[in-house]
Amino acid sequence: MASNAFSRISNAQVNLAEQFKEMNEIAFNWLVDTKKQYNVKDYGFVFDKFINN
């Protein structure tokens, strides 16, 4: 993905190191936010379901 994006950009337009750093930060922030959204800390509802059945 990154190599395709960088191959289309000429050196005169942007600094590749800055662009790569920016892309990494965006990807990292997305991963952290997604983990916070889907990481279950309390599995009590699962245990209740199996105990009560």
FENCORJO-V719898 format. One record per backbone hydrogen bond with DSSP energy under -1.0 kcal/mol. NH is the residue of the N-H (numbers start at 1). CO is the residue of the C=O. Records with the same first field share a line. If there is no record, write none. Layout:
BEGIN
NH->CO / CO
END
This chain:
BEGIN
5->1
6->2
7->3
13->10
14->10
19->15
20->16
21->17
22->18
23->19
24->20
25->21
26->22
27->23
28->24
29->25
30->26
31->27
32->28
33->29
34->30
35->31
36->32
37->33
38->34
39->35
47->43
48->44
49->45
50->46
51->47
52->48
END
